[in-house]
Amino acid sequence: MATFSRHAVLDWTGDVTTGSGQVTAGSEAFTAGATFRSTSGEAPMLTTPEELLAAAHAVCFGIGMRGLIARRCGAADRIAVTATITADKGRDGIRITAAHLDSVVVGLSGISGEQLQEINSAVEQRCTISAALHGNVAISSAVTVR
């Protein structure tokens, strides 16, 4: 097994409540604005750690679904994954409590509905982000075919 690392850089100015920052992927694939206020919906068009985690989870899950469908000799025209991260705000700050993934597989062939459900369950356990969250966050997923 080969070990690798990925990184992102946050450049923050100001204090936590009124400041802001830019987060940039080490690959330079994206740059996004970030503020603490965006966590409460007060600063639209800026991202949050929870949203970035949802994006990472959606990508990981979608790639995993596509890969496992192919390994089981199936094919799909398209896979769309919506990842939702749920968090509670309390005295101790913000705590992520759940992650849910809704996948839509378009143009599925060579795989039965039952096999697709098995693939969905396997990816829910094996996806890198799911594995990192497992034991700390409730993870659930659902898949449909169109």
N, C-alpha and C positions, 0 to 999 in steps of 0.2 A: 504494500500500500504506500502510495506517495503522499507525503505531507505537503500542504500548501497553505498559503495565507492570502487573505484579501484585506483591503483596508479602505477606509473612508476618512476624510479630514473635515472637521468642523472648525470654522473660523468665526468666533463669537465676539461681539462687541456689546458692552453694557452689562447691566445686572440681569438677573434671571427674569424679572417681571416686565421690564421695559426694553431689554436688549433684544438683539436678533443675531442671526448667523446664517452662514451659507455652508451647506454640507456638500462635499464633492466626492464622488466615487474615485477610488484610486485608479480605476481604468479610464476615468474621465467620461464615462458613459452618461453621467448625469450630474447636474448641480441643482440643488433645491434650497430655497429659503426656509428658515426655521425660526420659530419663536415659541416661548412657553405659552403665550396667549393662544396660539393656534390649537393647543390641546383642548381648550374649552370652546373652540369654535369662534373665538373673538377675532381671529386673524385669518380670514379665508385666503386661499391661494398660497399658503405656506404649509410646509409639512411638519409632521411630528415623528418622534421615535416610533410611536405605535403604528402610524401609517407606513413608515419605512419597513417595519417588521412585517406588516400585512403584504407589502409589495414583495419582499423577499420570500415570504411563505407562498404566495401565489406563483411566483416564478419557479421555485423549487418543486412545488406540487405538480404544476403543469408539465415540467420537464420529466418528472418521475412518472406521471401518468403516460405520457407519450412513449417513454422508454419501455415501460413494462407492457404496454399494449403491443409494441413491436416485438418484444422478447417472447410474447405469447402468440406470435404469428398473426397478429391483428393489424388493422390500419385505421386511421381516422383522418378526416380532412382537416379538422380543426378542433382544438381544445381551448375552452375559455374557463378560467378559474377566477372566482371572486373570493378573496380572503378577507375575513372580518376579525379584527382584534378587539376584544372587549376589555375595558379597564375600569377599575373603581378608583375614585378620588376620595381619600380619607385623611385622617390626622397624620398618618405616616407617609403621605404623598400618593402618587399614582401607582397602582399595582395592576399588572395585566392578569386577568382572571380566566380568559377563554380565547380560543382561536377556532374559527369555523371556516371551512372551505366548501364552496359550492362550485362544482365543475359541470360544464356542459360539453359533451362530446358530440361533434357533428360529423356525419358520414362514417359512422363506425361500421367496420366489416371484419369478419373472421373471429369475432368475439361475441359470446352470448351475453345477455343482460346479467346473468348470474356470475359469469366470469368477470365482467366489468365491475360488479360490486366487490368481488374478491380483490381485484386489482386496486380499487379505491381504498379498501381497508389496508392492503399491504403498503401502498404509498403513504397513507396516513401515518403508519408506523416508521417507515424508512426514510421519508423525506428529511433532509439534513436539518431544516428548521424545526419540523415536528419533533425530531429526535432531541434537539437542544431544549425544546420547551417541555417535553414529556416529563411528568412527575411534578411539574411546577404550575402548569396551566392545563385546564380542561380542553382537549382537542376533539373536534368532531368534523365530519365531512359527509357530503352527499353528492351523488353523481346522477345525471340524467343524460339521455341520448336524444338528439334531434336529428 
